[in-house]
Structures are given as structure tokens and as C-alpha cells.
Amino acid sequence: MAARTAAPTSASVATPPRPLTEGAVPKHVQLREVLLEATTRQLAPDTPIPSERELMQTYRVSRATVRRAIEALIAEGLLQRVQGKGTFVARPRVQSHLHLASFSEDMQRRGKQPSTRVIRVEAAVPPPGVAAFFGLRDGETAWHVERLRLAAAEPMAFESGWYDRGLLPDLDQHDLTRSLYALFGEVYALPIDTADQTVWAQAADADLAHWLQVTPGAPMLSFDRASRSAGRPLERVLSHYRGDRYEIHVSLDSSMPHHP
């Protein structure tokens, strides 16, 4: 009979527990501060925190107070709830500044070793919007490439990209686990130099949840990028990043163009 693996036990979040007092600061805010200190200074990522019942007993507060404190830290990305297992300290998100770079370059800047699994490479008829971007006639095909992108061996993003076959005639013969932007520049002399990108939030469907190893409905950051080389449309790629592992940073100043 195979040995059973013991479930991880929760760690204490304060020794001794910090008393919560009646006053101007609500108890759920005080408890959030206790849990915040634990998640940032005491507990390692993936460590379970005490259960709601344990926190209620330790700090002599209601379940509603405990839940408000935990939900606040989940919203901030410091805790994550795993169905059927409990609430755990979240791993730090990979932060990215919005700029024109490949996934590989982006992860290397963040100190994460990038890697790629190629899921699909085929010539196929693209959706109408993609065909219009490339200027294709009805029935003409483009390269369709699907790839799972990993950072430090952990699934980070799923990409579904379309690429112009006229400009990249033998794309399927190359190693597509490497940076495509490096491939375009070095082999085809077609460096990506401009792109338009739209970003939005969405929930993971069953397919994305499977590839990215999250539960269906988990938050995603989605990027729709249309890239060009010297004005020629080259790439249209839809990338879905794990919302619990990735964040973006935008710098703004008053000199940037604006519209009334």
C-alpha cells in the first residue's frame, strides 16, 4: 500500500498573538495588518495560513471579521485560496513594465529563466480580423502558433499567435521554443519595431486553466498585440498571463500625449 502524503499544516501568524482592541481602527483592519506581517515577514510562499476557525479562536473575532481581512489580502495578491485545501501565502508576482519586448527578454529582465513548450504549428485560415490585418484574401492562410510560456519552469502565459506566411515562408522549420522576435530579426531580417497592444482582464476558461495549471475562473491578464516590421504586418498574437503571477507597471508623466 502506498504511503499517504501528509497535508501541509498551517503556520502560526504571530507569537504570541497580537491582541485586537476595540477602537477607531476596525478589527478586520487590525487582523489584516497581523496577516500582512505574517505573509511578508514570517511565512514562505505556498505556506498555508491558519484556518478561519483557528483565527476566530486565536483573536476572538467573528467569521465575518476573519473573512474581510483575508479577502483584502487576496485582492492585493498576497494570499491565494485553493479550493478544498485552504488559504496560502501567494508567490510574488512577476512585474513587467509595458515595453516592446519578447516574453524571453521580459522574463530575463526579471531574473526568471524563460522556457517554451510548442503546442501547435500549422498553416490555417485565420479569423477575419487577423486576415484583414495581414491583408489576406478569403481562404488564404497564415501560420498559427500556440505556445505555453514558462518562467522558472512554472506556467506563466499561453500564446495563440498568427504570422504572415509570405514574410516568414518556412517558419515551421525553425526552433520555435526560442524567442520569435530574435528569430525574426536574426534569420529573416525582420525585427519587430512597432506594435499596438490592448490589455484587459478576464477569467480563465477550461482550456486556459488546463494549460496554466489554475482553476477555471481564475483571473487572467490578456494582451492582444499587433506587431509590424518596417510597417509590414508580421504578428497578431493573443497572450493570456496568470493574474496571480504577473503584473504590469506603467509610468506616466505630464509630457505624454493626451486627448481632451
Buried (B, 14 or more C-beta within 10 A) or exposed (E): EEEEEEEEEBBBBBEEEBEBEEEEEBBBBBBBEBBBBBBEEBBEEEBBBBEBEBBBEBBEBEEEBBBBBBBBBBEEBBBBBEEEEBBBBBBEBBEBEEEEBBBBBBBBBBEBEBBBEEEEBEEEBBEEEBBEBBEBEEEBBBBBBBBBBBBBEBBBBBBBBBBBBEBBEEBEEBEBBBBBBEBBBEEBEBEBEEBEEEBEEEEBEEEBBEBBEBEEEBBBBBBBBBBBBEEEBBBBBBBBBBBBBBBBEEEEEEEEEEEE
